[in-house]
Structures are given as structure tokens and as C-alpha cells.
Amino acid sequence: MEKSERELFRLIKGKRVQEIILNPLPERSEKCLSFMMLENHDKLSIDNIKKVKYQLGTKQYLDGIAILKGGKNFTFNSDPNSETNG
């Protein structure tokens, strides 16, 4: 995992991420994937965390955005040469 992806999981563990949106690779004709990280009463969605971890581990996405509590965004990607991972 790249630096920004590791930071994403630190944010998830801290229950700061509400939703994750993954953009598909250009050669795939899929739509963006969306995963809710927090359920009722700030409980983490273990099933969605597993799905996100699979997508990130298999590098089947271009980049992503995590919507944090308070409305801020955190961007991440799997490109080791990007500014995000520098």
C-alpha cells in the first residue's frame, strides 16, 4: 500500500471517514464505487472496510476520495510517483 492509502486506513480506524468513493481505471467501463464507512452510532462497517481493502489491494481503481466528518475531503491513489504519495 502507498502512503496515502495507509493514511486512509488510519483515518478509518479513527472513525473519521464517512464515505469512500473510488474512481475506476480508464480502461474499465465501470461506474464509481461508493462505500459507507460509518453505520448508525458511529459504528464502523466491517464489510465495507473489507471491500475497500480488496479494491485497494488489487489496484482496480484510479484514485479515490474519502469524505471525512465535517465535510472535508482526503484524496488518495495507488500511484507511487504521485504528489499524494510523495
C-alpha positions in Angstrom: 0.0 0.0 0.0 1.1 3.5 -0.7 1.5 6.3 1.8 -1.9 7.9 1.0 -3.7 4.5 1.3 -2.1 3.8 4.7 -3.2 7.3 5.9 -6.7 6.5 4.7 -6.8 3.4 6.9 -5.6 5.4 9.9 -8.5 7.8 9.3 -10.9 4.9 9.0 -9.6 3.4 12.3 -10.1 6.8 14.0 -13.7 6.8 12.8 -13.1 10.0 10.8 -14.2 8.7 7.4 -17.9 8.7 6.5 -17.7 7.6 2.9 -15.2 6.4 0.3 -15.6 7.0 -3.4 -13.3 5.1 -5.8 -12.9 6.1 -9.4 -12.5 3.2 -11.9 -9.5 2.7 -14.1 -9.9 4.4 -17.5 -9.9 1.1 -19.5 -12.8 -0.2 -17.4 -16.4 0.9 -18.2 -17.5 0.7 -14.6 -19.1 3.4 -12.5 -17.6 4.9 -9.4 -17.8 2.8 -6.3 -19.1 4.2 -3.1 -18.7 2.7 0.4 -20.2 4.0 3.6 -17.6 3.5 6.4 -19.8 4.5 9.4 -23.1 3.0 10.3 -25.5 4.1 13.0 -24.0 5.5 16.2 -20.5 5.8 14.6 -20.0 2.1 14.3 -17.5 1.0 11.6 -18.9 -1.1 8.7 -16.5 -4.1 8.7 -18.0 -5.5 5.4 -17.4 -2.2 3.6 -13.9 -1.9 5.0 -13.1 -5.4 3.6 -14.5 -4.4 0.2 -12.4 -1.2 0.1 -9.3 -3.1 1.2 -9.8 -5.6 -1.6 -10.2 -2.9 -4.2 -7.1 -1.0 -3.0 -5.0 -4.2 -2.7 -5.8 -5.3 -6.3 -5.2 -1.8 -7.6 -8.5 -1.9 -9.5 -9.1 1.9 -9.2 -7.6 5.1 -10.5 -7.9 7.2 -7.4 -10.3 7.9 -4.6 -11.8 10.4 -2.2 -12.7 9.9 1.4 -15.4 12.2 2.7 -14.4 13.0 6.3 -16.6 14.1 9.2 -17.1 17.8 8.9 -17.2 17.7 5.1 -13.5 17.8 4.3 -12.1 15.5 1.6 -9.0 13.3 1.6 -7.6 12.2 -1.7 -5.6 9.0 -2.2 -4.3 6.8 -5.0 -2.1 3.8 -5.8 0.5 5.6 -7.9 3.8 5.6 -6.0 5.0 8.5 -8.1 2.1 10.9 -7.5 2.4 14.0 -5.3 -0.2 12.5 -2.9 2.3 9.7 -2.1 5.5 11.7 -2.2 
